[in-house]
């Protein structure tokens, strides 16, 4: 379990995340490709144009795009089975209330959450069947992903060249 914990912490250490892709390679198996992103591009003050944004220098010339670039990590996260998952437009996402119990920042493991309450109302999943399960929240720029599963996901990490 130590390796999985280290991989989860690697995802949590990212400053920004993007959802690269989501698929079900087999029935009831969920695969996410999550892309680390950075805002380390610097505007070019010498020319009066920002190399990062391609816009003229001005009030927004100091803004930096958040990009998945060479050197950024790619996280492949696979749940071999799940109870449910949901994907939302990040603009409409309501954060978990203070009463929720979870650990992490961009990749959160919840033991008590609104999503778990929702699943209790719309499924017959329980601690008796299929057994204890948790809610994983992945908070990306543009998307939020909620996954309920009995087991931690399998995670592999690579680096964009």
N, C-alpha and C positions, 0 to 999 in steps of 0.2 A: 504494500500500500504506500510505502515511502515514495516510490517512483511516481505514482499517480499524484500524490500530494505535491511533489516537486513540480510536476507538469502543471497542476492547477495554479500553484504559486507563480509559475512563469506567465501564465495567461493574466493573472491578477496584477503582475508587475507592468503590463503594457499601459501606456498612457491613454491610447485610443484604440478602438477596435472597429472593424467593418465586417459585415456579413459578406463573405465571398460567394458561398453557395450553400444550399440546403437540399438534401435529397434523402430518399429511402432506398438504399441499395438492395435491400430485401424487405419483405413484408415486416412491418413493425420494428424496423431497425432504422435509426435516425443518424444521418451523417451531416455535420456542419463543417464548413471550412471558414475559419475566422481569421481575418487579416489584421495584423498589427499595423498601426499607422502612426505617423509622426508629423510634427509641424516644424521641423528643423530647417526648412527652406528659408533662406534669408532674402529680403528684397534688395535690389541693387540701387543704392542711393546715387551712384556716380552718373548714371544715364538719365535719371528722372523717371525711369520705368522700372516696375517691379518684375524681376525675372520669375519670381514665384507665381504671380497672378497674371502677368502680361498686361496689367493696367497701368495707366499713367500714375506717377507719384502724386499724392494728395492725401486727404484725410484717411483714406483706407490703404495707403501704400505700405503701412507697417503690418497689415494683416498677413497671415501666413496660411496657406492651404494645409489641410490635414490629409496626407497622402500615404498610401502603401507604396514604399519605395524599396530599391535594392538595400539589403541589410535588415529589413523588417522581417519579423517572424510570421510564419504561417502555421496556424493551429488546426489540425484535423481532430475533431471531437466526434466520437462514435458511441452511441448507446445501442447495445445489441438488442435491447427491448425497452419499451417505455409504456407508461400508462396514458400519457397525453402530452401534447406539446402545442404551443401557440406562438405565432409570429405576429408582431404588431408594428405599425408605423411608429417609430420612436416619438414623433411629434404628438401622438395621442396617448402615450403611455402615462399612466398614473403610478407614481412610485409606491412601493410597499409602505404601509403605515408603520409607525414606531413600534406597534405591538408585534409586528412580525419578528421572527427570530432567524437570523441568518448571519453568515460570515463571508467576508470578501467584499470586493468593490465592483469590478466589471464582470466577474464570474462568481456569483453568489450561491452558496449552498444554504437553502432555507429548510428548517424543520417545522416552522409555522409561518404561513403566508396566506394571502388572499387567494392565490392560485390553488393552494392545497384545499382551502375552504370550498372553492368553486368545484374542484374535482370530487369532493365529498358529496356535493349536491347532484352532480350529473353522471357519476359512475358508481359502481358498487365496489370499487377498490377500497381496501381497508388494510389495517395491520395484520388481520387474519388471512386475507387473500387479496393480493398476492404475497403480502408480507409488508414489513416496514418499507416506506419509500420517502423520498425527499424531493424537493423542488429545486431545480437549478435555474437561476436567472442569468442570462448573458445579455449585457447591456452594451450594444454597439451604437455607433453613430448611424442614424437612419432606421435602425431596427432594434426591437427587444425580442428575445426568444425565451420562452418559459418551457421547461421540460420537467416532467415528473417521472421518476424511475426508481426501481428498487436497488440498482447498483450504480456505482460511479462509472463515468464514461471511460472509454479507452482513448488516450490522447497521444498524438504524435506531433512533433514540432520540427519544422524545417525553416530554412532562411531563404528569402528571395534573393536571387543573384542578379 
